[in-house]
Amino acid sequence: MRILIYSYNYHPEPIGIAPLMTELAEGLVARGHQLRVVTGMPNYPERRIYQGYQGRWYMTERRNDVTIQRSTLWIRGPHPNLVDRILLDASFVCTSMVHALKSWPPEVILATVPPLPIGLPASMLGWIRQCPVVLNVQDILPEAAVHVGLLKNKAMIGVFESLEKFAYHNAHTISVIADGFVDNLLQKGVPASKIVKISNWVDVNFIRPMPKEDNPFRAAHQLNNKFVVLYSGNIGLTQGLETVIEASVRLRHIPEIAFVIVGEPSAIHELRDYRKACGAPPVLLLPFQDREHLPDLLAGADVALVLQKHNVISFNMPSKIPLHLASGRPIVASVPATGTAAKAVKESGGGIVVPPEDAEALAAAILDLYKNPDKAEAFGRQGRQYAIEHYGFEQALDRYEALFEAVKASTGK
């Protein structure tokens, strides 16, 4: 089958949607399908176009038998305001259509949200090529932006709500990643027959439990014989990493406990300032590691952290949860108790949920696992088993492959 993935994010971006779409494309190619990806110049999470891609309007790459068609983007800098984000999305909508119309016509289009405006070019391409569009919803917009205070203007909220309705209406099928997404779409009048839940995945052969002894990440950062508490991932409006630094202050009397935060350099710089304001507790702040080193990074932890602020919309599902479960390390999730993230951690049996933005509760949970290694090991073991059974990459590939076949058959193509 000829499949086109329309995704703002793709390799070599290290976190979030990019690794997921890269694995999906390459997995489908390995099963004999023909894949091309329409995407932007890589820039996330730094919001700066990567070295080697700068100064170019368009380019086409070939990686692991996937054709990658890239277009330029309007990017202002690492801290975009609302207008900057709108212009960024608009630039992708406009420039990407040139590449989308090139090359062979697809039989199915998979368009990934965010960004929400991607529904416009994907729907137009589907109409021109007379092929169905599957909308892959990774976050519910604009509600997520409204909840964290990024989107406040009523007129702009109305515009984005119209874009949302347009995307849902024009998609043949909508794939979502969690039950909370299903409930949200049903409340908005989307027919149940149009919605399919396919959880995000993790390659459990790539991300796997490994010994902490002789771990390259630990050795490189003088963490041997330490109890390592790790946060790795996006540092933005929804996380509240200040809580981790505040928790480290409460545990600084135990020198064996080492806190490590890995994220984008600009955010790490801001956390250094906050760490200094808190009395400079011993929190190791590091930039993102290359993806090939991710298994060592995750395996180097004793405890993995998942954080959300209290105002994060309830159905937000961090992609790091399957990764940490697969690594066999216990999770401490500082997240809203009624949200999708809390539900995922509780159902997996792979960790503890504590109230968000509560440094005292976070420190207490970490201390509990430090004092009870058997409990921590049990969480890690249960989480790993749950990841194999519920987040396996091959199961996800099976479901997407079946979905594309069914969509294609229903349109008579």
N, C-alpha and C positions, 0 to 999 in steps of 0.2 A: 504494500500500500504506500502511496505517496502522501507523506504527512508533513505539514508545515507547522512549526512551533513559533508563535509570535510572542516573544518575551523580551521585555526591557532588560532583564538581567540574564547573564550567561557567563560561562567560563571566560576569563580567569578570575572573575570576582569570587571571593573566598567563602562568603556566608549568605544565608537567606535563600532566596529563590534560585539564584544562579547555580549552585551545586545540584539542586533538585532537577532543574530543567536540563542541565548538562548530562546527568546520569540517566534521565528519562530518554533523551534523544539518543544517547549512545547505546542504551539498553535495547531500544526499539530497532536500531540499525543492526545490532548483533542478532536480532531475530529475523532479519531479512527485509525490513522495511526501508524505504528510501526517505531520508530526512533532510530537510533544510530548516535553518533557524534564522528568523529575522529579528535582529537585536540592535542595541546601540553600542557605541564605543564603551568599553569597560571603564567604570568610574566609581563604583560603589565599594565600600562605604565612604571613601574619602571625599566623594563628589569632585574628583579631579580626574580627567581622562588619563589613563595609564600611559606610561612611557612606551613609545613604539606605536601608539595609536593617535597621537596628537597631530593636529594640522591636516587631517584627512577628512574629506567629506564622506567617502564611501570606500569600503574594502570588502573583499570576500576571502574567507579562509576555509581551509579543509582540515578538520581535526577528527581523528578516529572515525573516518568515513562519513562525518556529518558536514554538510555545507553550511557555513556560518556567514550570513550577509549582514554587515554592520553599516550603520549610518551615523553621521555626526549628531551631536546634541548641544543644546544651549545650556551651559553650566556656569553658574556664577561663583560658586565656591563651596566650602565644606559646611557652611551654616545657612542653607537657603531659607528665605522667608516664604510666605505664601505665594507672592507674585513670582518669585524665582522658581518655585516648584511648578506653578502653572505653566510658565514659559518652558521649563524643562520638558514637561509632559507634552506640551503642544509641539515642541521641536521634534520630538520622537514621532508623534503622529504624522507630521508632515514629511519628514525626511525618510522615514521607514517605508512609506508607500512605494517609493521608487524601486527599492530592492524587492519589496513584496510582489510586485507585478512582474519582476524578471524571472527567468528560468522556468522550470516546468510547473504546470498547474497542479495544485494539491488536490487530493481527494477528501481530506479532512484537515481543518485548521484547529489547533489548540492555542487559545489566547489566554495569557496569564495576567490576572489582576492581583496586586497593583502593577502599573498605574491604571486607574479607572478609565481614562480616555482611550485606552487601547481597544475598547469595544468599537470605536468609530472606524479605524482602518481595518480591523479584522472583519467587521460586518460588511464593509464596502468590498473587501477582497472576496469574501464569501459570495456576495451577490454577483460580482464580476465573473468569478470562476465557477459559479453555480455549484458550490460545495458547502457542506454544513460546518458551522463553527461550534466548537466545544469551549465554553468559558471555564477556565480553571481559576477558582476564587481562593486565594491564599489569605485575604484579609477583607473584611466587610467595610467598604468605603461608600459614603463619606463618614459613616458613624464613628469609625476608629479615630479619624482626624478631629472630629468634633469633641469626643470624649477627652482627649489629651490637650485640648485647647489650641490645636494647630489651625483649625478652621472655625471662625467665629462670625464672619460676615453672613448675614441671613441671605442676601442675594446670591453669594457664592455657594452657600449650602444648597440653595434651590437649584443652581446650575448643576452641581455635582449629583444631586438626587435625580435630576433629569437624565444625566449620563448613566447613572446606575440603572434606571428603569429601561433606558434604551438598550444597554448591554444585556440585561436579563431577557428582554422581550425578543431581541434579534438572535440570541444564541439558540441553537438547536437543543443543546444539553448543557447543564451547568454542573461541573464537578466541584465538590467542596471537601474540606479536609477534616471536619468534625461535626458532631451532632448539633452543636449550637448554631452552626452555619445553616443547617437544614431548617431549624426552627425559625431563624431570622428570615430566611427567604420565603418560607410558607406564610409568615405573618405579613409579608409584603405582597402576597397574592401570586407568587410564582407557583405554578402547578407542580404538585409532587412528582408527577410523571416526568418532569423536566430535570429533576435533581438526582444526582448520583453522589454518594459519599465514598471517596477513596482517600484514606489517610496518607499523609506524607510518610516517607520511608527512610530507611537507613540501610546501607550495604553492610550487613552483619559480618561479612567476611573481611571487609576493610576496617571497620570499627569493631574492635573485639577486646575482651579482657586480656591484659598482658601484665607480667610481673612489674612491680614498682622497682625492684632491684635492677640495677644496670639500665635504668630508663634514661634515654638520651636527654630528654627535656629536664628531668630532675638534675642530672649531672651538669648540664650546661648552666644551670641557675643556682647551684649550690643548695639544692633542696633535698639531698639525700638525708635520711633519718629525720625528716620533717613530716608533720601531718598537714598535707597540702589541701587547702580549700580553694577551689578554682571557679572563677567566672570567666567564660570565654564566649564572645559574641558581640552583637550589636550593642552600642552604648548610645541610647537616644532618649527621646522624650518619655518612653514607656517603661524604662528599666529602673531608674533610681539607684544607681550604683553607690551613691553616697551612703546608703544603708550598710553596704558591705564594709566601707571604711569605718563607720561608726561601730559596727559589730567587732571589728578588729581591735578597736580601742578597748572594748570591754574584755578582750581575751589577750591583751598584750602581756599579761603577767605569766602566760604560758608560752615560753619561747619556742617550744616544739611545734606550735600551730603557726603555719605560714599561709598567708593570704596572697593569692595571685589573681590579677585581673588582666585579661588579654582582650584588646580591642583596637579600634582605629586610632592612629596617632593623635589626631586633633582632640578626640575625646579623652585620651589618656593624659594629654597635657593639662586639660581642665581638672581631671581627677588629682593630678599632682598638686595643684593649688589647693584643692579641698583637703587632701591628705595633710598638707602643711598646716592648714587652718585647724585641723583636728589634733595637732601636736605631733605630726609625723610618725604615725604608727607604722610598723614594718609591713607595709603592703607592697608587693612587687607588681609594678605596672609595666606591661609589655605590649608591643605592637603585634598585630596578627602574625601567625606563623604560616608558612607555606602549607597548602592543603595536604601534601604528601606526608607532612610531619604531624598531621592532626591525630592519628592513632596514638602516637607517643605522648602528645600533649594531654589527651583525655585520660590515657592510662597512667599518667604521672600524678593524677589527683587521688586524694583519699575521699574527698567530698566534692560533688559538683553542685553549683548554685544555679538556680533559675529565679529571676527577679522580674516583678512587674509592680508598677505603682497601683495605688488603690483605685485610681480612676480609669484604669485600662478596661476597655470594653470586654464583657464577660466571655465572648467566644474567641478571643485571641488565643492562638495555639503556637507557642514558640517551637521553631523547628529543632532547637537544641535538645528538647526532651527525648526524642527517639535516639539521638546521638549518645547522650549520657547513659540512657538505659542500655544501649548496645555495648557501651564500654565496660559495663559491669561495675560501675561506681555508684554509690548511693547519692540520691538527690535531696537537697534541701531547697524547697520551693517557697520563696517569699512572694506569694501571689494571692489575689482575691479568692476567698474560700469557695465561692459559688461559680467560679469561672471554669472554662474548658481546660486550662493548664492544671488547676488543682485536681480536677476530675481525672485527667490523664495520669498524673503522678499517683493518686490514690488507687486507681484501678490497676495500675501496673504492679503495685506492692513494692515499688523501687525507691521509696523515699518518704520524706516528711514534708507536710505543708504547714507553714506558719503564716501569720498575718503579714500583709505587705507593709513596707516602710516602717517596720518595727525592729530596730537594731537589737533590742534586748531579747526578743523572741528568736531572732536569727542566731545570735550568739549562743543562746541556751541550747538550740537544736544542734549546732556544730559541736558544742562542748559535750553533749550527750553521746554523739557518735564517736568523739575522741575517746571518751571514757569507756565506751562499750563497743570494742572492735568486732565482736561477734554479731552484734546487731547491724552494724554497718555492712559487714560481709553478707549477711542474709538479705539486706535490701538490694545490694549489688547483684547477687545471684538471682533473686526474683525478677529484678528489672531486666537483666540480660535475657532470661527466658521469655519474658513478656515481649521484648523487642523482636525476638526470633519469631514468635507466634503472630504478632500483630503488625509489625512494622517492616517485615522482610521485603527487600527490594523486588525479588522475583514475584511475590504475591501482587505487589503494586503493578508491576509490568503486565502480569496476567490480566488484571482488571482494566488497565488502560487499553491494552490490545483488544480485549473483548468489547470495551466501550466503543472504540473506533470502528470495529467491524459492525457492531449493531447500528451505530449512527449512519455509517455508509449504506448499509442494507436498507435502512428505513427510508432513505431518500432515493432509493432505486438506482444508485450510482454503481 
